[in-house]
């Protein structure tokens, strides 16, 4: 489809890998969410010669539109995170609260460097992530939330895990 910012999810993953190329060879751990983010995370981990793991969290809606996130299913032992660069990968971020919750847990486990990486993000959330993360890479910042599918020509990425 013409006029879309990304040819497909693979295109966005390649662009993120280009921006994160300084971490190639550091064996970064890429934590990716299920679905399209998993396929993007897989491509990112391969490009950076890193390791791919699941990022599992649940969003909890709070009063007056506030959200927080709770990490669950975190079966990554602390010794695998300690002293490493960890890249949190999602195709889009709307509030950034899930990234923040996972980053807090990673810091508790002594991760050396925590990076948020996303193809698309809401401007307010991206600004917040830039203050909270060691590094934040978002390819396209949007003034208002739009579903990620609006930005990609492919609806299902090849290599997606269930």
N, CA and C atoms as an extended XYZ file, in Angstrom:
486
Properties=species:S:1:pos:R:3:atomname:S:1:resname:S:1:resid:I:1 pbc="F F F"
N         0.846       -1.190        0.000 N   UNK     1
C         0.000        0.000        0.000 CA  UNK     1
C         0.882        1.240        0.000 C   UNK     1
N         0.515        2.171       -0.843 N   UNK     2
C         1.315        3.387       -0.942 CA  UNK     2
C         0.964        4.358        0.179 C   UNK     2
N         1.923        5.185        0.528 N   UNK     3
C         1.691        6.226        1.509 CA  UNK     3
C         1.868        5.816        2.950 C   UNK     3
N         2.147        4.540        3.189 N   UNK     4
C         2.360        4.091        4.564 CA  UNK     4
C         3.827        4.274        4.942 C   UNK     4
N         4.095        4.589        6.209 N   UNK     5
C         5.477        4.843        6.620 CA  UNK     5
C         6.386        3.618        6.561 C   UNK     5
N         5.809        2.414        6.665 N   UNK     6
C         6.610        1.198        6.659 CA  UNK     6
C         6.085        0.260        5.585 C   UNK     6
N         6.996       -0.297        4.812 N   UNK     7
C         6.610       -1.273        3.795 CA  UNK     7
C         5.900       -2.448        4.460 C   UNK     7
N         6.482       -2.903        5.571 N   UNK     8
C         5.923       -3.993        6.354 CA  UNK     8
C         6.639       -4.016        7.703 C   UNK     8
N         6.307       -4.991        8.542 N   UNK     9
C         6.928       -5.069        9.864 CA  UNK     9
C         8.427       -5.353        9.766 C   UNK     9
N         8.813       -6.114        8.746 N   UNK    10
C        10.236       -6.386        8.528 CA  UNK    10
C        11.009       -5.118        8.222 C   UNK    10
N        10.394       -4.218        7.456 N   UNK    11
C        11.019       -2.933        7.134 CA  UNK    11
C        11.254       -2.127        8.415 C   UNK    11
N        10.260       -2.080        9.281 N   UNK    12
C        10.407       -1.354       10.551 CA  UNK    12
C        11.495       -1.993       11.415 C   UNK    12
N        11.540       -3.321       11.456 N   UNK    13
C        12.568       -4.020       12.245 CA  UNK    13
C        13.965       -3.695       11.707 C   UNK    13
N        14.114       -3.669       10.377 N   UNK    14
C        15.417       -3.319        9.790 CA  UNK    14
C        15.823       -1.886       10.142 C   UNK    14
N        14.861       -0.977       10.112 N   UNK    15
C        15.155        0.416       10.471 CA  UNK    15
C        15.581        0.529       11.935 C   UNK    15
N        14.906       -0.204       12.811 N   UNK    16
C        15.292       -0.197       14.228 CA  UNK    16
C        16.689       -0.795       14.400 C   UNK    16
N        16.973       -1.878       13.691 N   UNK    17
C        18.298       -2.502       13.776 CA  UNK    17
C        19.381       -1.530       13.323 C   UNK    17
N        19.112       -0.766       12.278 N   UNK    18
C        20.085        0.233       11.810 CA  UNK    18
C        20.369        1.265       12.894 C   UNK    18
N        19.325        1.706       13.586 N   UNK    19
C        19.500        2.722       14.631 CA  UNK    19
C        20.161        2.157       15.895 C   UNK    19
N        20.066        0.845       16.069 N   UNK    20
C        20.642        0.201       17.258 CA  UNK    20
C        21.933       -0.557       16.940 C   UNK    20
N        22.519       -0.309       15.778 N   UNK    21
C        23.684       -1.084       15.330 CA  UNK    21
C        24.883       -0.973       16.273 C   UNK    21
N        24.951        0.064       17.087 N   UNK    22
C        26.057        0.197       18.049 CA  UNK    22
C        26.052       -0.942       19.065 C   UNK    22
N        24.912       -1.619       19.213 N   UNK    23
C        24.803       -2.708       20.189 CA  UNK    23
C        25.052       -4.078       19.562 C   UNK    23
N        25.342       -4.112       18.269 N   UNK    24
C        25.658       -5.379       17.602 CA  UNK    24
C        26.928       -5.946       18.214 C   UNK    24
N        26.908       -7.210       18.522 N   UNK    25
C        28.080       -7.857       19.100 CA  UNK    25
C        28.129       -7.803       20.619 C   UNK    25
N        27.213       -7.067       21.245 N   UNK    26
C        27.147       -7.004       22.715 CA  UNK    26
C        26.295       -8.134       23.282 C   UNK    26
N        25.730       -8.964       22.400 N   UNK    27
C        24.788      -10.005       22.791 CA  UNK    27
C        23.619       -9.420       23.590 C   UNK    27
N        22.948       -8.406       23.020 N   UNK    28
C        21.820       -7.825       23.756 CA  UNK    28
C        20.671       -8.821       23.858 C   UNK    28
N        19.900       -8.699       24.929 N   UNK    29
C        18.686       -9.487       25.074 CA  UNK    29
C        17.540       -8.630       24.545 C   UNK    29
N        16.793       -9.154       23.593 N   UNK    30
C        15.633       -8.467       23.043 CA  UNK    30
C        14.398       -9.103       23.658 C   UNK    30
N        13.632       -8.312       24.379 N   UNK    31
C        12.364       -8.766       24.954 CA  UNK    31
C        11.248       -8.237       24.059 C   UNK    31
N        10.512       -9.149       23.437 N   UNK    32
C         9.459       -8.751       22.510 CA  UNK    32
C         8.117       -9.289       22.974 C   UNK    32
N         7.087       -8.519       22.702 N   UNK    33
C         5.735       -8.913       23.043 CA  UNK    33
C         5.207       -9.892       21.999 C   UNK    33
N         4.212      -10.698       22.334 N   UNK    34
C         3.634      -11.631       21.367 CA  UNK    34
C         3.026      -10.903       20.166 C   UNK    34
N         2.861      -11.619       19.072 N   UNK    35
C         2.238      -11.068       17.876 CA  UNK    35
C         3.256      -10.453       16.939 C   UNK    35
N         2.872       -9.372       16.299 N   UNK    36
C         3.747       -8.708       15.330 CA  UNK    36
C         5.056       -8.259       15.971 C   UNK    36
N         5.001       -7.855       17.219 N   UNK    37
C         6.221       -7.429       17.914 CA  UNK    37
C         7.226       -8.572       18.026 C   UNK    37
N         6.713       -9.808       18.155 N   UNK    38
C         7.609      -10.966       18.252 CA  UNK    38
C         8.408      -11.125       16.957 C   UNK    38
N         7.718      -11.032       15.816 N   UNK    39
C         8.409      -11.157       14.530 CA  UNK    39
C         9.444      -10.045       14.362 C   UNK    39
N         9.086       -8.836       14.769 N   UNK    40
C        10.031       -7.724       14.696 CA  UNK    40
C        11.201       -7.949       15.645 C   UNK    40
N        10.918       -8.428       16.848 N   UNK    41
C        11.968       -8.697       17.825 CA  UNK    41
C        12.920       -9.777       17.353 C   UNK    41
N        12.371      -10.797       16.695 N   UNK    42
C        13.199      -11.874       16.159 CA  UNK    42
C        14.180      -11.331       15.128 C   UNK    42
N        13.682      -10.496       14.216 N   UNK    43
C        14.542       -9.889       13.195 CA  UNK    43
C        15.583       -8.973       13.838 C   UNK    43
N        15.175       -8.221       14.853 N   UNK    44
C        16.093       -7.313       15.550 CA  UNK    44
C        17.187       -8.093       16.269 C   UNK    44
N        16.808       -9.150       16.981 N   UNK    45
C        17.791       -9.967       17.703 CA  UNK    45
C        18.797      -10.592       16.735 C   UNK    45
N        18.316      -11.077       15.608 N   UNK    46
C        19.226      -11.659       14.608 CA  UNK    46
C        20.181      -10.613       14.055 C   UNK    46
N        19.668       -9.435       13.726 N   UNK    47
C        20.500       -8.372       13.154 CA  UNK    47
C        21.569       -7.893       14.134 C   UNK    47
N        21.231       -7.894       15.427 N   UNK    48
C        22.168       -7.398       16.440 CA  UNK    48
C        22.979       -8.520       17.086 C   UNK    48
N        22.801       -9.741       16.580 N   UNK    49
C        23.506      -10.904       17.123 CA  UNK    49
C        23.205      -11.060       18.615 C   UNK    49
N        21.908      -10.937       18.915 N   UNK    50
C        21.464      -11.008       20.306 CA  UNK    50
C        20.585      -12.211       20.553 C   UNK    50
N        19.865      -12.149       21.637 N   UNK    51
C        19.029      -13.245       22.108 CA  UNK    51
C        17.597      -12.725       22.246 C   UNK    51
N        16.618      -13.543       21.897 N   UNK    52
C        15.213      -13.148       21.932 CA  UNK    52
C        14.480      -13.868       23.055 C   UNK    52
N        13.698      -13.119       23.821 N   UNK    53
C        12.865      -13.669       24.892 CA  UNK    53
C        11.494      -12.995       24.845 C   UNK    53
N        10.511      -13.636       25.465 N   UNK    54
C         9.164      -13.064       25.561 CA  UNK    54
C         9.102      -11.972       26.612 C   UNK    54
N         8.420      -10.909       26.282 N   UNK    55
C         8.079       -9.874       27.261 CA  UNK    55
C         6.591      -10.043       27.538 C   UNK    55
N         6.260      -10.435       28.734 N   UNK    56
C         4.867      -10.664       29.082 CA  UNK    56
C         4.443       -9.695       30.178 C   UNK    56
N         3.409       -8.941       29.891 N   UNK    57
C         2.901       -7.981       30.869 CA  UNK    57
C         1.414       -7.806       30.605 C   UNK    57
N         0.718       -7.306       31.583 N   UNK    58
C        -0.701       -7.014       31.419 CA  UNK    58
C        -0.928       -5.554       31.801 C   UNK    58
N        -1.725       -4.866       30.991 N   UNK    59
C        -2.049       -3.466       31.283 CA  UNK    59
C        -3.229       -3.424       32.229 C   UNK    59
N        -3.110       -2.605       33.271 N   UNK    60
C        -4.170       -2.436       34.255 CA  UNK    60
C        -4.645       -0.997       34.156 C   UNK    60
N        -5.910       -0.815       33.793 N   UNK    61
C        -6.455        0.531       33.662 CA  UNK    61
C        -6.742        1.109       35.036 C   UNK    61
N        -6.354        2.344       35.214 N   UNK    62
C        -6.560        3.024       36.475 CA  UNK    62
C        -7.601        4.119       36.349 C   UNK    62
N        -7.820        4.872       37.425 N   UNK    63
C        -8.815        5.939       37.393 CA  UNK    63
C        -8.393        7.075       36.470 C   UNK    63
N        -9.383        7.739       35.896 N   UNK    64
C        -9.178        8.931       35.066 CA  UNK    64
C        -8.202        8.682       33.927 C   UNK    64
N        -8.279        7.491       33.323 N   UNK    65
C        -7.468        7.209       32.149 CA  UNK    65
C        -6.005        6.895       32.424 C   UNK    65
N        -5.637        6.711       33.693 N   UNK    66
C        -4.255        6.358       33.985 CA  UNK    66
C        -4.096        4.850       33.861 C   UNK    66
N        -2.970        4.435       33.370 N   UNK    67
C        -2.685        3.017       33.209 CA  UNK    67
C        -1.411        2.668       33.954 C   UNK    67
N        -1.323        1.427       34.355 N   UNK    68
C        -0.063        0.902       34.849 CA  UNK    68
C         0.059       -0.505       34.275 C   UNK    68
N         1.194       -1.103       34.412 N   UNK    69
C         1.386       -2.440       33.860 CA  UNK    69
C         2.014       -3.324       34.915 C   UNK    69
N         1.613       -4.579       34.900 N   UNK    70
C         2.183       -5.558       35.829 CA  UNK    70
C         2.890       -6.629       35.022 C   UNK    70
N         4.098       -6.903       35.381 N   UNK    71
C         4.887       -7.928       34.721 CA  UNK    71
C         4.441       -9.287       35.233 C   UNK    71
N         4.219      -10.213       34.328 N   UNK    72
C         3.908      -11.571       34.757 CA  UNK    72
C         4.600      -12.546       33.821 C   UNK    72
N         4.739      -13.756       34.290 N   UNK    73
C         5.382      -14.763       33.478 CA  UNK    73
C         6.857      -14.462       33.258 C   UNK    73
N         7.432      -13.650       34.118 N   UNK    74
C         8.838      -13.270       33.955 CA  UNK    74
C         9.714      -14.414       34.445 C   UNK    74
N         9.980      -15.332       33.544 N   UNK    75
C        10.765      -16.498       33.921 CA  UNK    75
C        12.223      -16.365       33.494 C   UNK    75
N        12.650      -15.148       33.219 N   UNK    76
C        14.041      -14.913       32.856 CA  UNK    76
C        14.829      -14.751       34.145 C   UNK    76
N        15.722      -15.678       34.427 N   UNK    77
C        16.491      -15.582       35.673 CA  UNK    77
C        17.352      -14.326       35.684 C   UNK    77
N        17.487      -13.687       36.853 N   UNK    78
C        18.275      -12.456       36.943 CA  UNK    78
C        19.689      -12.577       36.392 C   UNK    78
N        20.315      -13.746       36.511 N   UNK    79
C        21.683      -13.874       36.024 CA  UNK    79
C        21.766      -13.705       34.502 C   UNK    79
N        20.654      -13.893       33.797 N   UNK    80
C        20.660      -13.726       32.345 CA  UNK    80
C        20.543      -12.266       31.941 C   UNK    80
N        20.095      -11.418       32.846 N   UNK    81
C        19.912       -9.994       32.570 CA  UNK    81
C        21.074       -9.172       33.128 C   UNK    81
N        21.598       -9.583       34.249 N   UNK    82
C        22.631       -8.832       34.970 CA  UNK    82
C        23.789       -8.434       34.047 C   UNK    82
N        24.051       -7.125       34.006 N   UNK    83
C        25.185       -6.601       33.251 CA  UNK    83
C        24.985       -6.520       31.746 C   UNK    83
N        23.793       -6.838       31.263 N   UNK    84
C        23.540       -6.867       29.822 CA  UNK    84
C        22.724       -5.683       29.347 C   UNK    84
N        22.823       -5.412       28.067 N   UNK    85
C        21.916       -4.495       27.397 CA  UNK    85
C        20.640       -5.258       27.094 C   UNK    85
N        19.499       -4.675       27.463 N   UNK    86
C        18.201       -5.299       27.201 CA  UNK    86
C        17.367       -4.321       26.389 C   UNK    86
N        16.847       -4.810       25.265 N   UNK    87
C        16.030       -3.989       24.373 CA  UNK    87
C        14.589       -4.459       24.470 C   UNK    87
N        13.700       -3.565       24.891 N   UNK    88
C        12.267       -3.855       24.941 CA  UNK    88
C        11.687       -3.496       23.580 C   UNK    88
N        11.091       -4.459       22.895 N   UNK    89
C        10.632       -4.283       21.519 CA  UNK    89
C         9.125       -4.419       21.432 C   UNK    89
N         8.484       -3.387       20.866 N   UNK    90
C         7.045       -3.452       20.595 CA  UNK    90
C         6.778       -2.738       19.280 C   UNK    90
N         5.789       -3.214       18.532 N   UNK    91
C         5.492       -2.541       17.265 CA  UNK    91
C         4.976       -1.126       17.508 C   UNK    91
N         4.284       -0.919       18.626 N   UNK    92
C         3.817        0.433       18.971 CA  UNK    92
C         3.701        0.579       20.478 C   UNK    92
N         3.763        1.820       20.928 N   UNK    93
C         3.535        2.112       22.338 CA  UNK    93
C         2.539        3.262       22.429 C   UNK    93
N         1.506        3.039       23.238 N   UNK    94
C         0.490        4.091       23.387 CA  UNK    94
C         0.721        4.900       24.653 C   UNK    94
N         0.859        4.229       25.800 N   UNK    95
C         1.064        4.965       27.059 CA  UNK    95
C         2.495        4.861       27.572 C   UNK    95
N         3.202        3.819       27.185 N   UNK    96
C         4.560        3.601       27.684 CA  UNK    96
C         4.605        2.935       29.043 C   UNK    96
N         3.452        2.701       29.657 N   UNK    97
C         3.443        2.143       31.015 CA  UNK    97
C         3.971        0.713       31.069 C   UNK    97
N         3.722       -0.064       30.024 N   UNK    98
C         4.231       -1.434       30.007 CA  UNK    98
C         5.746       -1.440       29.909 C   UNK    98
N         6.280       -0.606       29.027 N   UNK    99
C         7.733       -0.454       28.931 CA  UNK    99
C         8.314       -0.071       30.296 C   UNK    99
N         7.696        0.894       30.950 N   UNK   100
C         8.196        1.382       32.241 CA  UNK   100
C         8.195        0.293       33.301 C   UNK   100
N         7.103       -0.488       33.372 N   UNK   101
C         7.019       -1.548       34.373 CA  UNK   101
C         8.097       -2.607       34.149 C   UNK   101
N         8.289       -2.992       32.912 N   UNK   102
C         9.311       -3.997       32.617 CA  UNK   102
C        10.704       -3.429       32.886 C   UNK   102
N        10.925       -2.179       32.531 N   UNK   103
C        12.233       -1.549       32.776 CA  UNK   103
C        12.562       -1.530       34.266 C   UNK   103
N        11.562       -1.250       35.104 N   UNK   104
C        11.807       -1.265       36.556 CA  UNK   104
C        12.271       -2.643       37.014 C   UNK   104
N        11.626       -3.681       36.502 N   UNK   105
C        12.013       -5.045       36.870 CA  UNK   105
C        13.415       -5.372       36.354 C   UNK   105
N        13.721       -4.951       35.151 N   UNK   106
C        15.055       -5.212       34.594 CA  UNK   106
C        16.144       -4.507       35.399 C   UNK   106
N        15.860       -3.306       35.848 N   UNK   107
C        16.841       -2.586       36.671 CA  UNK   107
C        17.014       -3.270       38.024 C   UNK   107
N        15.913       -3.809       38.559 N   UNK   108
C        15.989       -4.561       39.806 CA  UNK   108
C        16.885       -5.785       39.627 C   UNK   108
N        16.903       -6.321       38.428 N   UNK   109
C        17.728       -7.479       38.107 CA  UNK   109
C        19.122       -7.068       37.592 C   UNK   109
N        19.454       -5.796       37.727 N   UNK   110
C        20.781       -5.271       37.382 CA  UNK   110
C        21.129       -5.304       35.901 C   UNK   110
N        20.155       -5.051       35.044 N   UNK   111
C        20.467       -4.880       33.622 CA  UNK   111
C        21.365       -3.652       33.492 C   UNK   111
N        22.351       -3.724       32.624 N   UNK   112
C        23.306       -2.623       32.477 CA  UNK   112
C        22.720       -1.450       31.705 C   UNK   112
N        21.903       -1.725       30.692 N   UNK   113
C        21.403       -0.689       29.790 CA  UNK   113
C        20.027       -1.134       29.316 C   UNK   113
N        18.995       -0.316       29.521 N   UNK   114
C        17.631       -0.666       29.126 CA  UNK   114
C        17.179        0.283       28.021 C   UNK   114
N        16.779       -0.312       26.890 N   UNK   115
C        16.405        0.449       25.702 CA  UNK   115
C        14.955        0.147       25.334 C   UNK   115
N        14.188        1.179       25.030 N   UNK   116
C        12.844        1.013       24.469 CA  UNK   116
C        12.962        1.182       22.961 C   UNK   116
N        12.437        0.217       22.205 N   UNK   117
C        12.467        0.272       20.748 CA  UNK   117
C        11.072       -0.006       20.209 C   UNK   117
N        10.587        0.888       19.367 N   UNK   118
C         9.237        0.744       18.841 CA  UNK   118
C         9.156        1.402       17.470 C   UNK   118
N         8.325        0.848       16.614 N   UNK   119
C         8.130        1.451       15.302 CA  UNK   119
C         7.326        2.738       15.430 C   UNK   119
N         6.285        2.713       16.253 N   UNK   120
C         5.361        3.835       16.376 CA  UNK   120
C         5.086        4.115       17.845 C   UNK   120
N         4.958        5.388       18.194 N   UNK   121
C         4.614        5.744       19.566 CA  UNK   121
C         3.927        7.090       19.642 C   UNK   121
N         3.066        7.237       20.642 N   UNK   122
C         2.431        8.536       20.907 CA  UNK   122
C         3.487        9.493       21.443 C   UNK   122
N         3.451       10.712       20.975 N   UNK   123
C         4.452       11.719       21.314 CA  UNK   123
C         4.653       11.861       22.821 C   UNK   123
N         3.573       11.972       23.593 N   UNK   124
C         3.687       12.125       25.051 CA  UNK   124
C         4.382       10.928       25.685 C   UNK   124
N         4.021        9.738       25.238 N   UNK   125
C         4.626        8.522       25.789 CA  UNK   125
C         6.102        8.428       25.447 C   UNK   125
N         6.448        8.799       24.225 N   UNK   126
C         7.846        8.751       23.796 CA  UNK   126
C         8.688        9.719       24.621 C   UNK   126
N         8.163       10.905       24.870 N   UNK   127
C         8.887       11.878       25.708 CA  UNK   127
C         9.100       11.318       27.110 C   UNK   127
N         8.091       10.663       27.656 N   UNK   128
C         8.211       10.034       28.990 CA  UNK   128
C         9.267        8.925       28.969 C   UNK   128
N         9.230        8.091       27.939 N   UNK   129
C        10.204        7.003       27.836 CA  UNK   129
C        11.627        7.536       27.718 C   UNK   129
N        11.798        8.633       27.024 N   UNK   130
C        13.148        9.218       26.897 CA  UNK   130
C        13.697        9.639       28.258 C   UNK   130
N        12.824       10.008       29.168 N   UNK   131
C        13.270       10.362       30.527 CA  UNK   131
C        13.544        9.126       31.372 C   UNK   131
N        12.825        8.038       31.131 N   UNK   132
C        12.909        6.851       31.982 CA  UNK   132
C        13.904        5.795       31.523 C   UNK   132
N        14.139        5.715       30.233 N   UNK   133
C        15.004        4.668       29.686 CA  UNK   133
C        16.423        5.197       29.491 C   UNK   133
N        17.357        4.273       29.366 N   UNK   134
C        18.726        4.669       29.039 CA  UNK   134
C        18.800        5.148       27.594 C   UNK   134
N        17.939        4.598       26.759 N   UNK   135
C        17.893        4.962       25.345 CA  UNK   135
C        16.495        4.646       24.833 C   UNK   135
N        15.959        5.484       23.975 N   UNK   136
C        14.639        5.257       23.388 CA  UNK   136
C        14.728        5.489       21.887 C   UNK   136
N        14.331        4.481       21.113 N   UNK   137
C        14.309        4.584       19.661 CA  UNK   137
C        12.878        4.336       19.203 C   UNK   137
N        12.244        5.357       18.659 N   UNK   138
C        10.904        5.243       18.091 CA  UNK   138
C        10.980        5.854       16.694 C   UNK   138
N        10.613        5.069       15.700 N   UNK   139
C        10.773        5.508       14.318 CA  UNK   139
C         9.780        6.578       13.903 C   UNK   139
N         8.549        6.483       14.386 N   UNK   140
C         7.512        7.432       14.004 CA  UNK   140
C         6.726        7.836       15.244 C   UNK   140
N         6.725        9.138       15.533 N   UNK   141
C         5.985        9.651       16.684 CA  UNK   141
C         4.703       10.301       16.192 C   UNK   141
N         3.595        9.923       16.824 N   UNK   142
C         2.284       10.403       16.433 CA  UNK   142
C         1.698       11.272       17.549 C   UNK   142
N         1.026       12.328       17.178 N   UNK   143
C         0.397       13.224       18.160 CA  UNK   143
C        -0.692       12.511       18.965 C   UNK   143
N        -1.385       11.601       18.320 N   UNK   144
C        -2.470       10.891       18.998 CA  UNK   144
C        -2.353        9.400       18.723 C   UNK   144
N        -2.953        8.596       19.585 N   UNK   145
C        -2.889        7.154       19.426 CA  UNK   145
C        -3.647        6.720       18.177 C   UNK   145
N        -3.000        5.857       17.406 N   UNK   146
C        -3.626        5.187       16.267 CA  UNK   146
C        -3.188        3.732       16.342 C   UNK   146
N        -4.060        2.805       15.997 N   UNK   147
C        -3.658        1.390       16.016 CA  UNK   147
C        -2.452        1.161       15.105 C   UNK   147
N        -1.578        0.296       15.509 N   UNK   148
C        -0.351        0.034       14.753 CA  UNK   148
C        -0.648       -0.381       13.318 C   UNK   148
N        -1.739       -1.100       13.101 N   UNK   149
C        -2.067       -1.585       11.763 CA  UNK   149
C        -2.197       -0.459       10.740 C   UNK   149
N        -2.486        0.743       11.189 N   UNK   150
C        -2.623        1.895       10.307 CA  UNK   150
C        -1.296        2.222        9.606 C   UNK   150
N        -0.186        1.825       10.203 N   UNK   151
C         1.128        2.220        9.710 CA  UNK   151
C         1.834        1.156        8.869 C   UNK   151
N         1.259       -0.037        8.756 N   UNK   152
C         1.918       -1.149        8.082 CA  UNK   152
C         1.055       -1.704        6.955 C   UNK   152
N         1.698       -2.115        5.863 N   UNK   153
C         0.956       -2.706        4.755 CA  UNK   153
C         0.643       -4.174        4.987 C   UNK   153
N         1.443       -4.839        5.821 N   UNK   154
C         1.179       -6.260        6.082 CA  UNK   154
C         0.390       -6.404        7.367 C   UNK   154
N        -0.563       -7.300        7.354 N   UNK   155
C        -1.382       -7.474        8.562 CA  UNK   155
C        -0.882       -8.623        9.424 C   UNK   155
N        -0.176       -9.567        8.839 N   UNK   156
C         0.395      -10.684        9.598 CA  UNK   156
C         1.831      -10.855        9.150 C   UNK   156
N         2.762      -10.771       10.089 N   UNK   157
C         4.182      -10.893        9.769 CA  UNK   157
C         4.579      -12.357        9.637 C   UNK   157
N         5.449      -12.628        8.703 N   UNK   158
C         5.984      -13.968        8.537 CA  UNK   158
C         6.886      -14.267        9.730 C   UNK   158
N         6.770      -15.466       10.275 N   UNK   159
C         7.605      -15.845       11.406 CA  UNK   159
C         7.002      -15.507       12.752 C   UNK   159
N         5.782      -15.026       12.763 N   UNK   160
C         5.113      -14.665       14.004 CA  UNK   160
C         4.842      -15.892       14.841 C   UNK   160
N         5.154      -15.804       16.100 N   UNK   161
C         4.883      -16.896       17.041 CA  UNK   161
C         3.508      -16.658       17.647 C   UNK   161
N         2.776      -17.720       17.954 N   UNK   162
C         1.433      -17.546       18.558 CA  UNK   162
C         1.517      -16.977       19.966 C   UNK   162
